[in-house]
């Protein structure tokens, strides 16, 4: 049984994506004999070397001008058949969830999603630690078969930087860009904002804000903390914020060092998306709100009074 791992990831504007570096570092900790990184993106060749510092033993890059799921799947499938890794690891972000699911189904392979840890067992088969039942339990699952797939939850493992420079080579993009193709992105939607998925601090607002104009309170609190802004599903469904702000079971799962919940009651669907944050601070006028059950610090107060005071104190 092969104890090699292929990590599939992306190159962002400022280098290899942090979520990809986390996967590479976790692959190294998993006990893999070799860790091959396959990086997709524009100018991937320039940034690819950083993957070695995180623990990759070899790096291949794919110069990708336009995202195509069909082409990524064909390219990675070819690499898998070439080297037969024991595990293919990707981040549990939009790209990773989509690609891992497609390839696992295509190759009839085992697949563990939203993992917190991966390790090889004594028998050479990979094991994964993952939450189940809305985070109520943690299950350690064994992935059977010659090659398995897993996605790693973002911001749950540290990035190592004690690796070495490695050989970097180009991998040709395979297949044709049929099916769904990303033709462009609206940079204005998140321009200048901190990426919610990778943020170390998140300030989120709920229906307790009463109307969309009051989200200015969240923005004012987030600014001195250089925090990302999040929202509950109710807020998104009401049209106050776009979907990319949504935290929860049907939105993004975040694990920042600090999560501040303002006017959020704490429905289980929202708790699933943020309960593993390092420190949780909740501001709510209802002392019986479920959010206080997971909060490290609870402020029972009128958010319209408490939030501006907290923002002002942080500014000073």
Secondary structure, DSSP 4 states (H G I P E B T S, - for coil): ---EEEEEEEEETTEE-HHHHHHHHHHHHTT-SEEEEEEEETTHHHHTTHHHHHT-SEEEEEE-SS-BHHHHHHHHHHHHHHH--SEEEEESSHHHHHHHHHHHHHTT--EEEEEEEEEE-TTS-EEEEEEETTTTEEEEEE--SSSEEEEE-TTSSPPP-------EEE----S---SSB-----HHHHTTSPPGGG-SEEEEE-GGG-SGGGGHHHHHHHHHHT-EEEE-HHHHHTTSS-GGGBBSTTSB----SEEEEES----HHHHHHHTTSSEEEEEES-TT-GGGGT-SEEEES-HHHHHHHHHHHHH-
